[in-house]
Amino acid sequence: MRLKPARRRLAAVLAALVATSGLALTAPSPASAAPRPLAAPGDSGDDGEGGSKSLVQQLEAASKGFVEAKEALARSKTRQQQLIAKLKEIDAELGPRQAALDDIVQQSYRVGRLGPMTALLNADSTGSMLDRAEILETVAVKQDRAVRDLKDSRSRQERAKAEIDAEIRDQQRQVEIMAKRKAQAEGALKAANAANGVEEESSSGADSSSGGSSDGGSSLRAAAAPRNSDGSLPNQSCSVNDPTTSGCITARTLHAMKEAQKDGFTHFVACFRTQNSGEHPKGRACDFAADKNGFGGVASGSSRTYGNRLANYFINNASALGVLYVIWFKRIWLPSSGWKAYSRGNGDPSSDHTNHVHLSMR
């Protein structure tokens, strides 16, 4: 059967479109096909963390700055206690050393200072002159040593006091930084929520529906991530193969994921992906699906409970693992402020984080 000219032209146009776009006509998958992970949140072109690039950057900087200042404050307090203990030891030295010096001075006074000529004129014999000179020399040596020891103790005492004062000033500075970083994070969130018509919440806690309850996840303790000798976290790059994708993650992110999996959180996970902002392209974030096999719709029932427990797990192990923040069910947990409202207002499960727990790492 020959096609009419109009139909021939339409068929040619369709053929050209298929050829240039690479489209292929395939049969639909059977309904009984095995479950497979859905596309990771963020693949639709958004930043994947439910906020603008500016907001995500501010939250990252504020949370990192807050935690680093908090840990520096803790280290400073530890050093202060060590210095106080050292100062007490020095203070304990001063009393006996002062007493020893006083005894030597008294002994020197009783024996008397002796010059060569005086010793010669007052001596009954050569032997007695030498004995007296030896005694005086011994007393003088002891006195000089006692004076040096006392001066050394007093110098160390002054240094310890100065170091304690320096630690106190450093602690005050860290407290000020923490306050500024807290205000930065909360201010950025407040502005974003106002723009999206999201009601602001003042509570730093969270109920069981938002991952803030004291259910099973909070009782589990993760092994701490490796730290530097001073207790700080080492800087890490996206250098470890990501077992969930073809990309890379940091060693600390991998550690957090493995610790969660070891403690029973074994649902589907996706970490690295390319996007315009956030922690995912840096290898410092993972999305933990609430459903077992992928990112589905809004979590409910056992999936919702799983997400609550997992969010709690990361929050209660935040310091040990090096957690930056956690997002779950339209809320974000910040180390400075606890749970806060967090929604871009799109209403889809991925951007609202109602189908996965987002973990960002330092």
Contacts in CASP RR format, 6 or more apart in sequence:
PFRMAT RR
TARGET T0000
AUTHOR 0000-0000-0000
METHOD contacts of the structure
MODEL  1
MRLKPARRRLAAVLAALVATSGLALTAPSPASAAPRPLAAPGDSGDDGEG
GSKSLVQQLEAASKGFVEAKEALARSKTRQQQLIAKLKEIDAELGPRQAA
LDDIVQQSYRVGRLGPMTALLNADSTGSMLDRAEILETVAVKQDRAVRDL
KDSRSRQERAKAEIDAEIRDQQRQVEIMAKRKAQAEGALKAANAANGVEE
ESSSGADSSSGGSSDGGSSLRAAAAPRNSDGSLPNQSCSVNDPTTSGCIT
ARTLHAMKEAQKDGFTHFVACFRTQNSGEHPKGRACDFAADKNGFGGVAS
GSSRTYGNRLANYFINNASALGVLYVIWFKRIWLPSSGWKAYSRGNGDPS
SDHTNHVHLSMR
3 11 0 8 1.000
17 23 0 8 1.000
18 24 0 8 1.000
35 293 0 8 1.000
35 294 0 8 1.000
36 293 0 8 1.000
36 294 0 8 1.000
37 268 0 8 1.000
37 270 0 8 1.000
37 289 0 8 1.000
37 293 0 8 1.000
37 294 0 8 1.000
37 295 0 8 1.000
38 294 0 8 1.000
38 295 0 8 1.000
38 296 0 8 1.000
39 295 0 8 1.000
40 245 0 8 1.000
40 270 0 8 1.000
40 273 0 8 1.000
40 287 0 8 1.000
40 295 0 8 1.000
41 48 0 8 1.000
41 270 0 8 1.000
41 287 0 8 1.000
41 295 0 8 1.000
41 350 0 8 1.000
41 351 0 8 1.000
41 353 0 8 1.000
41 355 0 8 1.000
41 356 0 8 1.000
41 358 0 8 1.000
42 48 0 8 1.000
42 273 0 8 1.000
42 275 0 8 1.000
42 350 0 8 1.000
43 273 0 8 1.000
44 350 0 8 1.000
45 275 0 8 1.000
46 275 0 8 1.000
46 344 0 8 1.000
46 346 0 8 1.000
46 350 0 8 1.000
46 351 0 8 1.000
47 53 0 8 1.000
47 56 0 8 1.000
47 275 0 8 1.000
47 276 0 8 1.000
47 277 0 8 1.000
47 278 0 8 1.000
48 275 0 8 1.000
48 278 0 8 1.000
48 280 0 8 1.000
48 350 0 8 1.000
48 351 0 8 1.000
49 56 0 8 1.000
49 277 0 8 1.000
49 278 0 8 1.000
49 279 0 8 1.000
49 280 0 8 1.000
49 285 0 8 1.000
49 327 0 8 1.000
49 358 0 8 1.000
49 360 0 8 1.000
50 56 0 8 1.000
50 327 0 8 1.000
50 342 0 8 1.000
50 343 0 8 1.000
50 344 0 8 1.000
50 346 0 8 1.000
50 351 0 8 1.000
50 352 0 8 1.000
50 353 0 8 1.000
51 192 0 8 1.000
51 344 0 8 1.000
51 351 0 8 1.000
52 192 0 8 1.000
52 277 0 8 1.000
53 276 0 8 1.000
53 277 0 8 1.000
53 278 0 8 1.000
54 188 0 8 1.000
55 188 0 8 1.000
55 189 0 8 1.000
55 192 0 8 1.000
56 277 0 8 1.000
56 278 0 8 1.000
57 277 0 8 1.000
57 278 0 8 1.000
58 184 0 8 1.000
58 185 0 8 1.000
58 188 0 8 1.000
59 185 0 8 1.000
59 188 0 8 1.000
59 189 0 8 1.000
59 325 0 8 1.000
59 332 0 8 1.000
59 334 0 8 1.000
60 278 0 8 1.000
60 279 0 8 1.000
60 324 0 8 1.000
60 360 0 8 1.000
61 181 0 8 1.000
61 184 0 8 1.000
62 181 0 8 1.000
62 182 0 8 1.000
62 184 0 8 1.000
62 185 0 8 1.000
62 188 0 8 1.000
62 334 0 8 1.000
62 336 0 8 1.000
63 181 0 8 1.000
63 185 0 8 1.000
63 324 0 8 1.000
63 325 0 8 1.000
63 334 0 8 1.000
63 335 0 8 1.000
63 336 0 8 1.000
63 360 0 8 1.000
64 324 0 8 1.000
64 362 0 8 1.000
65 177 0 8 1.000
65 181 0 8 1.000
66 177 0 8 1.000
66 178 0 8 1.000
66 181 0 8 1.000
66 182 0 8 1.000
66 185 0 8 1.000
66 334 0 8 1.000
66 335 0 8 1.000
66 336 0 8 1.000
67 322 0 8 1.000
67 324 0 8 1.000
67 335 0 8 1.000
67 362 0 8 1.000
68 232 0 8 1.000
69 174 0 8 1.000
69 175 0 8 1.000
69 177 0 8 1.000
69 178 0 8 1.000
69 181 0 8 1.000
70 174 0 8 1.000
70 178 0 8 1.000
70 335 0 8 1.000
71 231 0 8 1.000
71 232 0 8 1.000
71 319 0 8 1.000
72 170 0 8 1.000
72 174 0 8 1.000
73 171 0 8 1.000
73 174 0 8 1.000
73 175 0 8 1.000
73 178 0 8 1.000
75 230 0 8 1.000
75 231 0 8 1.000
75 232 0 8 1.000
76 167 0 8 1.000
76 170 0 8 1.000
76 171 0 8 1.000
76 174 0 8 1.000
77 167 0 8 1.000
77 171 0 8 1.000
79 163 0 8 1.000
79 167 0 8 1.000
80 164 0 8 1.000
80 167 0 8 1.000
80 168 0 8 1.000
80 171 0 8 1.000
83 160 0 8 1.000
83 163 0 8 1.000
83 164 0 8 1.000
83 167 0 8 1.000
84 164 0 8 1.000
86 160 0 8 1.000
87 157 0 8 1.000
87 160 0 8 1.000
87 161 0 8 1.000
87 164 0 8 1.000
90 153 0 8 1.000
90 156 0 8 1.000
90 157 0 8 1.000
90 160 0 8 1.000
91 157 0 8 1.000
93 153 0 8 1.000
94 150 0 8 1.000
94 153 0 8 1.000
94 154 0 8 1.000
94 157 0 8 1.000
97 146 0 8 1.000
97 149 0 8 1.000
97 150 0 8 1.000
97 153 0 8 1.000
98 150 0 8 1.000
100 146 0 8 1.000
101 143 0 8 1.000
101 146 0 8 1.000
101 147 0 8 1.000
101 150 0 8 1.000
104 139 0 8 1.000
104 142 0 8 1.000
104 143 0 8 1.000
104 146 0 8 1.000
105 143 0 8 1.000
107 139 0 8 1.000
108 136 0 8 1.000
108 139 0 8 1.000
108 140 0 8 1.000
108 143 0 8 1.000
111 132 0 8 1.000
111 135 0 8 1.000
111 136 0 8 1.000
111 139 0 8 1.000
112 136 0 8 1.000
113 136 0 8 1.000
114 132 0 8 1.000
114 133 0 8 1.000
114 136 0 8 1.000
116 133 0 8 1.000
119 129 0 8 1.000
119 132 0 8 1.000
119 133 0 8 1.000
120 129 0 8 1.000
122 129 0 8 1.000
123 129 0 8 1.000
123 132 0 8 1.000
178 336 0 8 1.000
181 336 0 8 1.000
182 336 0 8 1.000
182 337 0 8 1.000
185 334 0 8 1.000
185 336 0 8 1.000
185 337 0 8 1.000
186 334 0 8 1.000
186 336 0 8 1.000
186 337 0 8 1.000
186 340 0 8 1.000
189 332 0 8 1.000
189 340 0 8 1.000
189 341 0 8 1.000
189 342 0 8 1.000
190 200 0 8 1.000
192 198 0 8 1.000
192 344 0 8 1.000
193 199 0 8 1.000
193 200 0 8 1.000
193 341 0 8 1.000
193 342 0 8 1.000
193 343 0 8 1.000
194 200 0 8 1.000
196 343 0 8 1.000
196 344 0 8 1.000
196 345 0 8 1.000
197 345 0 8 1.000
198 330 0 8 1.000
198 341 0 8 1.000
198 342 0 8 1.000
198 343 0 8 1.000
198 345 0 8 1.000
199 341 0 8 1.000
200 341 0 8 1.000
201 339 0 8 1.000
201 340 0 8 1.000
201 341 0 8 1.000
203 339 0 8 1.000
204 337 0 8 1.000
204 338 0 8 1.000
204 339 0 8 1.000
205 212 0 8 1.000
205 338 0 8 1.000
205 339 0 8 1.000
206 212 0 8 1.000
206 213 0 8 1.000
206 331 0 8 1.000
206 333 0 8 1.000
206 338 0 8 1.000
206 339 0 8 1.000
207 213 0 8 1.000
208 215 0 8 1.000
208 308 0 8 1.000
209 304 0 8 1.000
209 308 0 8 1.000
209 329 0 8 1.000
210 308 0 8 1.000
210 311 0 8 1.000
210 328 0 8 1.000
210 329 0 8 1.000
210 330 0 8 1.000
210 331 0 8 1.000
210 339 0 8 1.000
211 307 0 8 1.000
211 308 0 8 1.000
211 309 0 8 1.000
211 311 0 8 1.000
211 312 0 8 1.000
211 328 0 8 1.000
211 329 0 8 1.000
211 331 0 8 1.000
211 339 0 8 1.000
212 308 0 8 1.000
212 311 0 8 1.000
212 312 0 8 1.000
212 315 0 8 1.000
212 333 0 8 1.000
212 339 0 8 1.000
213 308 0 8 1.000
213 312 0 8 1.000
214 312 0 8 1.000
215 305 0 8 1.000
215 308 0 8 1.000
215 309 0 8 1.000
215 312 0 8 1.000
216 309 0 8 1.000
216 312 0 8 1.000
217 263 0 8 1.000
217 309 0 8 1.000
217 310 0 8 1.000
217 312 0 8 1.000
217 313 0 8 1.000
217 316 0 8 1.000
218 309 0 8 1.000
218 312 0 8 1.000
218 313 0 8 1.000
218 315 0 8 1.000
218 316 0 8 1.000
220 263 0 8 1.000
220 313 0 8 1.000
220 316 0 8 1.000
220 317 0 8 1.000
221 316 0 8 1.000
221 317 0 8 1.000
221 320 0 8 1.000
222 256 0 8 1.000
222 259 0 8 1.000
222 260 0 8 1.000
222 263 0 8 1.000
222 313 0 8 1.000
222 317 0 8 1.000
222 320 0 8 1.000
222 321 0 8 1.000
223 255 0 8 1.000
223 259 0 8 1.000
223 320 0 8 1.000
224 320 0 8 1.000
224 321 0 8 1.000
225 233 0 8 1.000
225 252 0 8 1.000
225 255 0 8 1.000
225 256 0 8 1.000
225 320 0 8 1.000
225 321 0 8 1.000
225 322 0 8 1.000
226 234 0 8 1.000
226 251 0 8 1.000
226 255 0 8 1.000
227 233 0 8 1.000
227 234 0 8 1.000
228 234 0 8 1.000
233 252 0 8 1.000
233 322 0 8 1.000
233 362 0 8 1.000
236 250 0 8 1.000
236 251 0 8 1.000
236 252 0 8 1.000
237 250 0 8 1.000
238 247 0 8 1.000
238 248 0 8 1.000
238 249 0 8 1.000
238 250 0 8 1.000
238 272 0 8 1.000
238 281 0 8 1.000
238 282 0 8 1.000
238 283 0 8 1.000
238 284 0 8 1.000
239 248 0 8 1.000
239 250 0 8 1.000
239 251 0 8 1.000
240 248 0 8 1.000
240 249 0 8 1.000
240 250 0 8 1.000
240 251 0 8 1.000
240 253 0 8 1.000
240 254 0 8 1.000
241 247 0 8 1.000
241 248 0 8 1.000
241 249 0 8 1.000
242 248 0 8 1.000
242 249 0 8 1.000
242 254 0 8 1.000
242 271 0 8 1.000
242 272 0 8 1.000
242 283 0 8 1.000
243 254 0 8 1.000
244 257 0 8 1.000
244 269 0 8 1.000
244 270 0 8 1.000
244 271 0 8 1.000
244 272 0 8 1.000
244 286 0 8 1.000
245 270 0 8 1.000
245 271 0 8 1.000
245 272 0 8 1.000
245 273 0 8 1.000
246 272 0 8 1.000
247 272 0 8 1.000
248 272 0 8 1.000
248 283 0 8 1.000
249 257 0 8 1.000
249 271 0 8 1.000
249 272 0 8 1.000
249 283 0 8 1.000
249 284 0 8 1.000
249 286 0 8 1.000
250 282 0 8 1.000
250 283 0 8 1.000
250 284 0 8 1.000
250 361 0 8 1.000
252 284 0 8 1.000
252 321 0 8 1.000
252 322 0 8 1.000
252 361 0 8 1.000
252 362 0 8 1.000
253 271 0 8 1.000
253 283 0 8 1.000
253 284 0 8 1.000
253 285 0 8 1.000
253 286 0 8 1.000
253 361 0 8 1.000
255 321 0 8 1.000
256 286 0 8 1.000
256 314 0 8 1.000
256 321 0 8 1.000
256 322 0 8 1.000
256 323 0 8 1.000
256 359 0 8 1.000
256 361 0 8 1.000
257 269 0 8 1.000
257 271 0 8 1.000
257 286 0 8 1.000
259 317 0 8 1.000
259 321 0 8 1.000
260 288 0 8 1.000
260 310 0 8 1.000
260 313 0 8 1.000
260 314 0 8 1.000
261 269 0 8 1.000
263 313 0 8 1.000
265 288 0 8 1.000
265 306 0 8 1.000
265 309 0 8 1.000
265 310 0 8 1.000
265 313 0 8 1.000
267 288 0 8 1.000
267 289 0 8 1.000
267 290 0 8 1.000
267 291 0 8 1.000
267 292 0 8 1.000
267 293 0 8 1.000
267 294 0 8 1.000
267 306 0 8 1.000
268 288 0 8 1.000
268 289 0 8 1.000
268 291 0 8 1.000
268 292 0 8 1.000
268 293 0 8 1.000
268 294 0 8 1.000
268 295 0 8 1.000
269 286 0 8 1.000
269 287 0 8 1.000
269 288 0 8 1.000
269 289 0 8 1.000
270 286 0 8 1.000
270 287 0 8 1.000
270 289 0 8 1.000
270 295 0 8 1.000
271 280 0 8 1.000
271 283 0 8 1.000
271 285 0 8 1.000
271 286 0 8 1.000
271 287 0 8 1.000
272 280 0 8 1.000
272 281 0 8 1.000
272 283 0 8 1.000
273 280 0 8 1.000
273 281 0 8 1.000
274 280 0 8 1.000
274 281 0 8 1.000
275 281 0 8 1.000
278 285 0 8 1.000
278 360 0 8 1.000
279 285 0 8 1.000
279 324 0 8 1.000
279 360 0 8 1.000
279 361 0 8 1.000
284 324 0 8 1.000
284 360 0 8 1.000
284 361 0 8 1.000
284 362 0 8 1.000
285 358 0 8 1.000
285 359 0 8 1.000
285 360 0 8 1.000
285 361 0 8 1.000
286 358 0 8 1.000
286 359 0 8 1.000
287 295 0 8 1.000
287 356 0 8 1.000
287 357 0 8 1.000
287 358 0 8 1.000
287 359 0 8 1.000
288 307 0 8 1.000
288 310 0 8 1.000
288 356 0 8 1.000
288 357 0 8 1.000
288 358 0 8 1.000
288 359 0 8 1.000
289 295 0 8 1.000
289 296 0 8 1.000
289 355 0 8 1.000
289 356 0 8 1.000
290 296 0 8 1.000
290 299 0 8 1.000
290 303 0 8 1.000
290 304 0 8 1.000
290 306 0 8 1.000
290 307 0 8 1.000
290 355 0 8 1.000
290 356 0 8 1.000
290 357 0 8 1.000
291 297 0 8 1.000
291 299 0 8 1.000
291 303 0 8 1.000
291 355 0 8 1.000
292 303 0 8 1.000
295 349 0 8 1.000
295 350 0 8 1.000
295 355 0 8 1.000
295 356 0 8 1.000
296 349 0 8 1.000
296 355 0 8 1.000
297 349 0 8 1.000
297 354 0 8 1.000
297 355 0 8 1.000
298 349 0 8 1.000
298 352 0 8 1.000
298 354 0 8 1.000
298 355 0 8 1.000
299 306 0 8 1.000
299 307 0 8 1.000
299 329 0 8 1.000
299 349 0 8 1.000
299 354 0 8 1.000
299 355 0 8 1.000
304 329 0 8 1.000
307 328 0 8 1.000
307 357 0 8 1.000
308 328 0 8 1.000
310 328 0 8 1.000
310 357 0 8 1.000
311 326 0 8 1.000
311 328 0 8 1.000
311 333 0 8 1.000
311 357 0 8 1.000
314 321 0 8 1.000
314 323 0 8 1.000
314 326 0 8 1.000
314 357 0 8 1.000
314 359 0 8 1.000
315 323 0 8 1.000
315 326 0 8 1.000
315 333 0 8 1.000
317 323 0 8 1.000
318 326 0 8 1.000
318 335 0 8 1.000
321 361 0 8 1.000
322 361 0 8 1.000
322 362 0 8 1.000
323 335 0 8 1.000
323 359 0 8 1.000
323 360 0 8 1.000
323 361 0 8 1.000
323 362 0 8 1.000
324 335 0 8 1.000
324 360 0 8 1.000
324 361 0 8 1.000
324 362 0 8 1.000
325 332 0 8 1.000
325 333 0 8 1.000
325 334 0 8 1.000
325 335 0 8 1.000
325 360 0 8 1.000
326 332 0 8 1.000
326 333 0 8 1.000
326 357 0 8 1.000
326 358 0 8 1.000
326 359 0 8 1.000
326 360 0 8 1.000
327 333 0 8 1.000
327 342 0 8 1.000
327 353 0 8 1.000
327 357 0 8 1.000
327 358 0 8 1.000
327 360 0 8 1.000
328 353 0 8 1.000
328 357 0 8 1.000
328 358 0 8 1.000
329 352 0 8 1.000
329 353 0 8 1.000
329 354 0 8 1.000
330 341 0 8 1.000
330 342 0 8 1.000
330 343 0 8 1.000
330 352 0 8 1.000
330 353 0 8 1.000
330 354 0 8 1.000
331 339 0 8 1.000
331 340 0 8 1.000
331 341 0 8 1.000
331 342 0 8 1.000
332 339 0 8 1.000
332 340 0 8 1.000
332 341 0 8 1.000
332 342 0 8 1.000
333 339 0 8 1.000
333 340 0 8 1.000
334 340 0 8 1.000
342 353 0 8 1.000
343 351 0 8 1.000
343 352 0 8 1.000
344 351 0 8 1.000
344 352 0 8 1.000
345 351 0 8 1.000
345 352 0 8 1.000
346 352 0 8 1.000
349 355 0 8 1.000
349 356 0 8 1.000
350 356 0 8 1.000
END
